[in-house]
Amino acid sequence: MMVSLIFFSLGNPGPINRHSTGHYILKQLEEGFDAPPMTRKKKYSISRVDNVFFVRSNSYMNDSGALLRSFLTEEHVRQCVVVVVYDDFELNMPKVRLQQFKRNESHNGIKSVAQVLNSLAIQGYKLGVGIGPKPVGASKDAMASWVLSKFSREENELLETSMQYVYKYVHEIIEREGDIGDCGKLNATITKAMSES
């Protein structure tokens, strides 16, 4: 049985900002893979190319886990690997990093997805797209305003470089049929390939 590869983006509804970087990246992936236009369901939107699914949540970040569960149930997805595409404020632009989920996640969307994946015993990874550098010494309110702010023109250019990293990761994940192995080794391989290109 072929493993389904789910690329699931996190973000909030509305215009693209730092916190919705995952949605922007997923849209670029759809276009890059010539995926059909997304079909909008109530809780999520979906596009598919063979065993590869591009799935976008249609609600707020904190609801991401419940939306992922709805997708898996309604689309009858059984054997799968889930890769969550999201904004990583701990990474500076244009860095991208693939990781396994940690026990204590600080990102609310990631936290809710991790809980669902654990409860369903599904293998999952997080593909963090850097949106930093984050403000130094910012208050909680200032940090919230920053993650909801739009990118500058210069940052949008850096996001295009981020996209080149993302394509390399996604092609590699598909090539390996979701059997990623050591994330650290894959990160090092892709960083090296990007520095040589």
Secondary structure, 3 states (H helix, E strand, C coil): CCCEEEEEECCCCCCCCHHHHHHHHHHHHHHHCCCCCCEECCCEEEEEECCEEEEEECCCHHHHHHHHHHHHHHCCCCCEEEEEEEEEEEEECCCEEEEECCCCCCCHHHHHHHHHHHHHCCEEEEEEEEEECCCCCCCHHHHHHHHCCCCCHHHHHHHHHHHHHHHHHHHHHHHCCCCCCCHHHHHHHHHHHHHHC
